[in-house]
């Protein structure tokens, strides 16, 4: 995935199943082999691609996204890194993480994946304050502003690339919105130093943190799969007739 070989999962106490899911499951592999289900066994065995390392870090308290990113600092070290929010599922021929990594390779810095949102959606996201160094420069980031206070309609989505300098800012940040350490506040500080750029995404985004976004993602991805498409279409047609 975009040349990334080390995946760092920052989780809390209730999220142990994530690590279990990505760990080797020798008992299940054996049972599938015994039943001749070799394709299913290989799918379980290869859930983590060869050459990819999974690192799991516990966030002791739910103190915000900024704190979660800071928890990863010992594993990241002094290297640029990407942040992917699990609630945001992306689909497209060119995915945002690859776009951000390519942009960073061409011109290092902090990059935000952004897209225009409707007025009704402004209060749900970090909203970009345009910078003065070109249309992709970021002058600041306002976390979940009221519509009247929003500096634009350009929202930061759940994909980022950072330089390790963001850790220095997170270490000294106090609590922000909601009493949490907000990653948006660290981005805002970097933007005021002229170190942040916006990159419009070309992929489709599903907000799986919402019920409707989660359902839409399931249906759209099922319709993309040949083994499910016809049955899904038939099910939806039958269901619509019953309404």
Secondary structure, 3 states (H helix, E strand, C coil): CCCCCEEEEEECHHHHHHHHHHCCCHHHHHHHHHCCCHHHHHHHHCCCCCCCEEEEEECCCCCCHHHHHHHCHHHHCCCCEEEECCCEEEECCCCHHHHHHHHHHHCCCEEEEEEECCHHHHHHCEEEEECCCCCCEEEEEEECCCHHHCCCCEEEEEEEEECCHHHHHHHHCCCCHHHCCCHHHHHHHHHHCCCEEEEECCCEEEECCCHHHHHHHHHHHHHHCHHHHHHHHHHHHHHHHHC
